[in-house]
Amino acid sequence: MLKPIDIPIKIHPRALSAFGEDLITNDNIAIIELVKNSYDAYALKTEIIFGSDEQGKSYIEIKDDGCGMTREIIESAWATIATSYKKSKPFITRRFTSIDSNGNEHTEERTRIVSGNKGLGRFSAARLGHEMCIVTKHRDDECISAYFDWRSFDEATAISDCRISLSYQTENVFADNINGTGTSIIIKALRSEWKEDEINALISELSRLINPFENLSDFSITLKSRYFDDAIEIKPHSFINRPIYKISGQVNDSGEVSWVYANDTGDKTRKSEGIIQWNQENYGKIALQKYACGKFSFEIRAWDLDPESISSLHGRFNIEKRQIRNYISQYKGLSVYRDNVLVLPKSESARDWLGLDAKRISKVGDRLSTSQIVGIINISNENNPGIKDTTDREKLADTPEYRQFENVILSIISTLQNERTSDRTTQTPKTTLTDIIAPLSSKALVEDVERAIDEGQPTEQILSYVQKYDAQNEDQLNKLNDRLVYYAQTASLGSVASVIMHEILTGMTTIKRFLNKAQNYNDYYDDRTRKYLDDANTSHKRLLDVTASFSPLYRRDLRKKDNYCNLLECVRKSIRLIKAKKISCDIKFLYDIDQNIVVQMAEGELQTVLINFFDNACYWIKESKNSDKRIVVSVKKLENGRIEITVSDTGTGVSAENAEKIFVPGVTGKPKGIGMGLVIVTELVNAYHGKVGLKIPGDMSGASFVFDLPLRKG
């Protein structure tokens, strides 16, 4: 039996080369990482040059006026893979010398927080080209030149065989810079050709590297290329600083969000502010039971990008219409900056890292898309240690702290959407309802599909008809949703709902007829087609569920004269219905009126009103820390021949600031709410010339909603 021996683990240099290529997944990220290295060296300016040498061979140069590197730094940092050099030095201090008008010399020291700490930035150069030449000058050393060929990783048998060639230069090429220091990285033998489209995409990505909302005068980026006559200074357009909607504020160490909102239409400005308290329902049920991701600040700006709004922006700011979307698109989405340097998102595909676009499609309400917002979240190494980058630096690590961080941000966006919806209800539509509904007709789709089936056309052709119909209706459905919100606030919702729901339900009946007919040919379809049909049936059912929420409005027969009910009996029935849901609160009914009093409102309508109030009360009682969990319904007779009903609770209550907002369509404080409950209640009561109101403060510790109804005459 052999005696145990120790065998050393070795790594071939080729593995490091492959490792580097996997870490830096695209060329834009590679250049961004090298520019960030310049920022970490306290550069005031960085220049990116796409040039050609005397032999016509292309190269990329990243040149800065930063602190430069000594031989020791090159050996301990650049020549040591995965070094913790930056991690051990999270701050960089630079000395600036100036001479005043009297000839006196002044010295000032400034400190900057470095953005990287994983020691993997040099792989960015490997990603871009095979050869790398570094020229650098530090105030404590001579000007140094270093050369390295990444192909040596493939040719060598041991890592120790891979070497950087160093030499000192007699001439300081950075003599004109501040303190005569700087670094130039020249990358040759490029792995890919940089065309105009690729460079324009790089400019777009670089423009987001530094916080676009702050005027950081101590750092600038320029780019030179044969595609441009002059050097391009990379900075945001001033239009970005002129949003229509804006929310900003801070999150403290306890997770409390303090926000300020502003709507600037040009003609007038509306402002509001508020606080979002930490709780598990608002911020998502995640592994952490308390707030742990740290304090940070935020600012999110938004614009409306429908044709009418684009025209308004064009006239207001004197900007070409096509440029408006381009300016926003360059910075679109929500970006996270750590110590003023971008950490998320790094690529175009990650712009919607919060899933806003999916939420906008799948959830009823006035939601913002990624293309409409430009936002920043400012975090720091010191305050947010639990929010970490992944190794490839393309996203944030999926940790409980990150998921908590994400949910807090979503609550902020929800607040912005609610405030924006409140402002948008005053806008006047310029297209008719018929114009919006007409393109939704499925008649042509049904005819095309029926003909295709009868003719035995292939599945792909049938699917193309369905996909075409879906694509052309997406925009119209978004317009219809916006119009629902508008009419719900400014017109008779019942009348509008009747018109809209008639059209929708008629169209859905036709679609269902097509789906049923298509189902008869199920044996002839492949699996993908069957999945399409299953998805279509699921969507059809979901739409029926949504329209059902409006049923108390569009199914009413307003022509009936005998819409009456016994008030006390109806209240008792409604209480029994809500108790059947096994609620965890007590409901008391207080009254001092005749048992046989009849009010003018159909029983089903009054139940709808009461159940809405009960549901809201139960939800906010559950959210409250109050141990007293009660709902009290009280009824009293007024002198004007009407009955007043009050529903009070011991929940979280409604602030004076939010008192009007909660009646706006699409505005909701519930994570899964659609913001239509109080709108429907108001419409039902208004139909009987009644009013719905909110007592501030409530009769108990929570909310108190009040509405009135007429007594039956005679």
N, C-alpha and C positions, 0 to 999 in steps of 0.2 A: 504494500500500500504506500502510495506516494505521500511524502511529508507535505503538509499544506504550505503553499508559497504565495506571496503577494505579487500580483500582476498589475503593473501600472496602467491606468486608463489614459489613452492617447486620443487626440483629436486631430484629424487631418486638416490642413489649412483650407482645403476646398470646402469643408463644412462651414467655416466662418463666412466664406464668400456667399454661399447659398443662404446662410442665415441672414446676412445683411440684406440680400435682395428680397427676402420674405418680410423683413421688418419694415422696410420702406417700400410701400406697395405701388406708388406711382411717382412720376417725375416731378409733378407739382409739389407734392409733399416733401420730396428731397430738397428742392430749392428753398421751400419755406423753412425747413429745419436749419439750413445753412444761414439763412437770413436771421433766424432766431439766435443762432450762435453769435452773429454780429451784435444783436441787441444785448445778449448776455455779456458781451465784451465792452459794454457801455459805448457803443458806437453812436454818434450823432446822425450819421448818414451812411446808408448802404447803397451801393450801385451794383446792378446786375447787368452784365454785358454779354450779349450773344454776338460773337465776332468770328472772324476768320484770320488765320495767320498768313504768312507770305506764300505758303504752298496751297492756300485756299482751303485748308482744313479747319473745320468749325471747332470752336471752343466756347465754354461758358466761364465767365469770371464773376465772382462775388467779392467785391472790394469794399472795405469799410475804414472808418477812421477811429476805430475802437482802441482799447488798451494794448492790443497786440499780445504776442506770446514770447516768453523766454524759452531758451533751450530746455530748461527744466520742465516747463509746462508742456512742451511738445512731447517730451519723453514720458511724463507721468500722466498726461491726459490723452493726447492724440494717438500716441503709440501704445497705449494700454487699453485694450478692449474692455468695455463695460466698467470703466473706472468710476469711482464715486467722487471725483474731483469737485464737480459742481455741487453735489449733495453736501459735501463737507464745507463748501463755501457758498451758501445760499444768497449772499449779498456781494455786490461788487461796488467798490468805492473808487471814484475817479477824481483826480485833482485838476482843477481848471484854474489857469492863471490869466489875468487880464491886467491891462495898464490903463489907468484913468487919464483924464485930460491934463493932469498935472505931472504925468510921467511916473506916478507911483504904482508899484506892482501889488496886486491883490491876488490872494490864493483862496479858492473855495473848493470844498470837498462835497461831492454829491454821491448818493447811494441809490442803486437800482437793484431790485430783486430779480434774480436770474430765473429763466423760464424752464430750463431743462435740468435734469439731474440723473438721467439713466446712462449717460456716457456712450450713447449709440449714434450720435449725430454724424460721425465720420462715415458711416455706411451710406449716408445720403450722397456723398461724393462718388462712392462705388456704384451706386445706382445709376448715376448720370453718365459716367465715362470710365474708361480703364485707367487713365493716367491722371495723377493729381500733383500739382505743384503749389506749394504754400510759400508765400513771401510775407514775413511778419517782422514788426519792430515793436519791442516793449521798451519803456523808458529805462529799465534796469539792464538792458542787454543790447547787443549790436543787432543790425538787420540780418535776419536769417532766411535762408532759402532751403526748402525741403522738397524732395521729390519721392513719389511712390507710385508703383505700377501694381494695380490690383490683380493683374494676371499672374503675379508671382504666387498668389494663393493656390492657383491651379497647378503651377509648375513645381512648387516646393514640396518636400516630403515632411518637413517639420515647421512649426510656426516660427521657430527661432531663425529659420532661413529667410523669412520675410522681413525685409529691412527698409527703413526710411533713410534716404541719403540726405544728410544735412551739410550745409556750408554757410559760411559768413560772407556777406556782401560788403564791399567798401562803400557803395552808394546807398543812401537811405531814400527809397522811392516814396516815402511818406513824409518827407521833410516839410511839405506845405500843410500837412494836417495839424490839428491842435495837439500840442506837445510832441509833434513829430512821430506819432505812433499810428499803427493800423495793421490790417491783415488783408491779403489778397489770396484767394483760392482760385486757381485756374484749373479747369477740368478739360482734358483733351481725350482724343479717341472716343468720341461720344457714342453711346450705345444706340441712340435714336436721333432722327432728324427733327429739328424744331421748326415747324411751319407757322404761318401767320395765325391760324386758328388756335394752335397749341399755345402760342405766346399770349394771345388775347385771353384765353382761359386762365393762364397763369396770372395775368394782371388782375383778373377778377378775384382769384383766390388770395393774392397778395394784399389786395385792398382791404380784406377783412382781417389781416394779421394783427393789426393794431386797432384798438377800440375806436370805431368811427365817430362816436359821440363826444369824444374828448379831443381837445386840441393839444396833442402831445408835440410841442414844438422842439423837443430834444431828440426826436428820431424821425427820419424821413427815408423813403425808399424811391429810387429812380431806376428806370430800365431803358437800356439802349438796344436797338436791333436794326437790321437793315430794312425792316418793314416800316420803320417810322423815321421821318426826317429829323426829328428832335428827340431828345431824351424825354421819356414819359414819367412825370411825377405821379406816383400812385397815392391817391387820396380820394375820399368820397365826394360826390357832388353835393353842393349846398342844399339841393332839394331835400336830401335826407334829413336835414335839420328843420324841416317845415311840415311836420305830420298833421293830419286832420284829427287823429285820435292819439292820445299818449297816456300811458300809466307808468309811474315811477315810484320808487320807495325803497324801503329796507326791510330785511328780515332779521330779527334779533336772535340771540342765543337760545331763546325759549321757543322759537318757531313762530312768533307773532309777526304778522305782516302788516306794516304801515304803508298805505298806498295813497297816491294823489293822482287824480284823473283830470284830463283837460281835453275839451273838444273845441277846435278852432276852425270855424267855417269861413273865416275871412270877414263876414259881417258881424259875427258875435262869437263870444267864447264862453263856454260853460265849464265850471270846475267843480269837483267834488272830492272827498277824501273819506277814508275809512280804515278799519282794522279787521284783519282776519285772524281769529284766534286758533291756536293749534288744537286740533282734535283728530281722532283716528278716522272719522267718517269723511271729513273734508279732505284729508290728505292721503287717504287710502290705508287699508288694513295691511300693513307690512310687518316684517319681523320685529322692527324696533318699536318699543312701547312708549318711547318718549323722543322728543326732538334731539337729533344728534349730528346733523350735517353742518351746523355752524351758521354764523351770521354772514349775510351778503347783501349786495344792493342790486337793483334791476331798473331797467328802463325799456319799455316796449312801445314802438311807434307803429301806427297803422294807417292805411289809406283804403278807400273804396275804389275798385278798379273796373266797375261796370262802365259801358260806353258813356252814359250820361255823366258819371263822376269824372271820368277821364277828360271829357270836354270841359267840365268845370275847372279841373286842375290846370288844363291847358290855358284857359283864359286868365286864371288867377296868377299863375306863376310864369306865363309866357314861355312855356317849354313845349317842344314838339310832342305830340300825343304818343308817338311810338317810343320816345325816349323815356317817358314816365315809367312805363313798365320795366324798361332796361335798367334805369337807375335803382329801382327797388329790387329788381331781380339780382343785381350784383351783390346785395347785402341781405337778401331775403332770408327769413327764418329767424330763429333765436340762436344767438351765439354766446358761448361761455368763454370768458376771459379770466385767466388766472394771472394776477398781478399785471394786468393790462396787455397780456399776450394771449392770442387765440389758442384754445385747447379743443374746442368743439363748435361746429363740425369742421373737419379738414377737407372733406370732399363734397362734390355736388350731390351725390347720392345720399349723404347723411344730413342734408339741410333740414329735413322733416323728422328729426330724431325724436320728437315728441308725439308723432302720429297725428298732427293737427288736421291734415288733409283727409285722412280716413274718418276722423271724428266729424268733420264738416259734412261728409256725405251720408254717414250712417245715423246721425242724430238730428232730430228736428230742432230747429232754432236758428238764430242768426249767428253762425260760427265763422271765424276768420280762418283763411287758408294761409299756408306758408308764404305764398307769393304776395300776400297783402301786408306782411309785417316785417319790420326790421327791429330786432331786439337784442339787448345785451344783458348778460348776467355777470356781475363782477365778483369773483371769488378770490381767495388768496391761499398760499401755502400755510400761513399762520392760522387763519380762522377756519379753514375747511380741510383739515388733514385727511378726513375720511373720504373725500371726493378725489379719486385718483385716476390718472391716465392709464390706459392699457399700454402694454409694451410698445406696440406699433404707433402709439400716440394719435390714432385716428378717432378714438372715442373714449368715453369715460368707462371705467370698470364697473361692472354690474354688481354692486354691493348694496346692502340694506340702506346705507347712507345715501347712495346715489338714487335708489328708488324713492326714498323719502324726499330728496332734493327735487326729483322729477315731479312728484305729486304736489309739492308746494308751488312750483312754477305753474302747473296746470291750474291750480286754484287762482293764481294771479291772472292768468289768461282768461279764465272764466269771468272774473270780475270785469276785465276790460271788455269782453264781449257783451256782458249785461249792460254796462254803461253806454257802449256804442249802440246797442239795440234801442235803449231809451232815447238817444239822440236821433236815431234814424227814423223813428216813428213820425217825426214832423216833416219828413221829406214828401214831396208830391210826385207820385208816379206820372210818367209822361207817356206810357203806353197803356192801352186798354187791356182789360182782363181777357177779352176775346182774343186779342193778339197773342197772348201768352198761352191760352188753353188750346187754341186751334191746332198748333203743331203737335200736340200730344195725341192726336187721333191715331188709333192703331189700324184704321181701315186699310190703308195701303199695305201695312205689314201683313195683315191677315190674308189679303188677296194674293200677295207675293208668295207667302208660305203655302197656301192652299194650292196654288197653281204648280209650285215646285214639287209638292208631294204627289199631286195627280200625274205630273209628267215624269216622276221618278228621278228627279234631279238628285245629285249626290249630297251627302250630309253637309259637306263644307259650304255648298251654295246656300242651303237652308240656313245654316248658322250665320252666314254673311248678312242675310236679311235682318236677322234678330240683332246682330251686333251693330248694323247701320242704324236701326231704330233706336237702340240704346244710346248710341253716341249722339244722335241728333236731339234726343230728349233730355240729356243731362243738363244742358244749359237752361232749357225751358223749365225744368223742374226746380232748379235753383231760383229762377226768376219768380216762379209761382210761390215758392216758400217765402221769399222776401215780400211778395205782394200780400200773402196771408197775414204776415206780421203787421204790415201797414194798415190794411183794412180792419184788422182786429182792434186797432187803437183808434182809428179816425172815422170809421163808419159803423154801420150796424152789422156786427159780426154774424148775427143770425141770418140776415139776408144774404150776405156774401157767402157764408158757409153753405147755404142751400144751393146757390148757383155752382160753386166750386165742387161741392161734393156730388151733385147731380152729374157734372161732367166727368169727374174722376170715376165714380162708381159705374157710369155707363161704359167708359173706356175699359175699366177693369173687368166688367162682365164680358166684353168682347175678347179681351186677352185670355180670360179663363176659358172661354169657348175654344180659342185656338190651342191653349195648353192641353185641354181635354182631348181635342182631335189629334194633336201631335202624340199624345200618350198612347193612342190606338196603334201607332206604328212603332211602339217601343222595341219590338223584336228585331226591327231592321236597323236600329241605331247602335253605334259603338259606345263604349263606356264614357267617353268624353261628352258625347251628345246627351246621354242620359243625365250626366252630371249638370250640364247646362239646363236641362229641363227641370231637374230637382231644384236648382238654385232659383229658377224663374218662379216655381211654385212657392218656394219659401219667401221670396220677395213679395209675391202677390199677397200672401197671408199677412206679412208684416205691414203692408200698406193698408189692408183691411183693419188691422189693429189700430193703426194711427188714426184712420178716419172715424173709428168707433169713439175716440175721445171727443169728437165733435157732435156725436149723435144727439145729445140733448138739444142742440141748436137746429140742425138741419132736418130733424125728424119731427119737429114741433109743427102742429097745425095752428098757425096764428089766427086763422079765420074762425076757430071755434070760440063761442061766447061763454061756454060753461067750464072754463078752466078753474075749478074750485077744489078745495080739499079741507078736511077737518084738521086744523093746525096742530092740536095736541096729539092726535092719533098719528099724524105724519112724523112729528118729532120723535115720538116713542118708537115708531118703526125704524127710523133712521138710526137711533141709538142701538136698537137690537141688531141692525145690520153691521154697524161698526164693531160692536162687541163680538159678533160672530168671527171676526178676524183675530180673536184672542189677543186683544190689546192689553198692555200692562199698565193701564191707568183707569182711574175711576171717573165715571160720567154722572153728573148730577143735573137734574132738570127742575128748575124753579119757575113757578108761574102763579099768578093770581088773577086768572081770567075764567070765564065760563067754559066748561068742558066742551060745549058744542059750537064754539066760535069757528067760523069758516072764513078762510082767506082766499083771495083771488090769485091762484096759481095752481097749476096742475100738480098732482101729488108727486109724479115722477120728477118734475122740475124742481120742486122744493127739496126732495130727497137728494137730488144731484147737488144742490147748493149746500145742504147740511153736511153731506158726506165729504165734500171737498174741504170744508172747514174742519171737520173731525180728523180727516187724514193728515192735514197740515199740523193740527194740534198734536196728534199722536207722534208724528215725526220729531217735532221740535221739543216735545217733552222728553223723548228718548235721548235727544242730544244734550239736554240740560242736566246739570249736576244736582239739581234740586230734588230732594227726597220726596217732596210733596208733588205727586203726579196726578193732577186732576184736570177735568174739563167740566165747565159749568155752562149750561144752556139756560138762559133766562128770557122770559117773554113778558112784555107789558103792553097795555093798550094806550095809544096816544089819543089826544083830544081831537085830532083831525080825521078821525075815522080810519086810522091805520094801525097796524101792529108792528112793534119793534122787537126783533130777535137779536140777542147778543150771544156769541160763542166766545168764551174766555178760557185760557189755559195757564198752566204754570211752567211753560216751556222757556225757551231762550229769549222770546220777545222780538220786537221789530224796532229798530232805531228810528228816530224822527227823520234822519237823512234817507233811510230806505223806504219810508212809508209810501211814497208815490211810485217808486221804482217797481215794487212787487206787483203792481197792477199792470205793468207793461208786458206785452206779449214777448215770450222768449226769455224773460228774466226769471231766474230761479236760483235759490240757494241750495237746492238739493243736487247732489252729484249726478243723479240719474233722472232729474226732472226735465220737463219740456217747457215749463213756464207758461202754461195755458190754463191752469185750473182756475185762478182768480179772474182771468179774462172771461171764461165761460160763465162763472158765477155772476160777474157784473152784468154781462149781457142778458142773462135770464131775469135778473132783478129789474134791470132797466126796462125790459119789455112790459112790466107792470107799473112803470113810472116810479119805481123805487130807487133807492141809492144804497150802495155798499160803502162802508167806511171803516176806519181803523182808529181805535182809541189810543192816544199816546199821553201818559202811560196806560197800560192795560189795567183792568179791574183787579187782576191778580198779578203774579210776578211775571207773566208772559204776555201773550198777545190777546187783544179783544177785538173781534170783528163784529160789526153791527150792520144789519140791513133791515129794511122796512117793506111791508106789503099792505095792500088795501084790503079792508074787510069786505065781505060779500054784501052788496047793497040789498036792502029789503030784508 
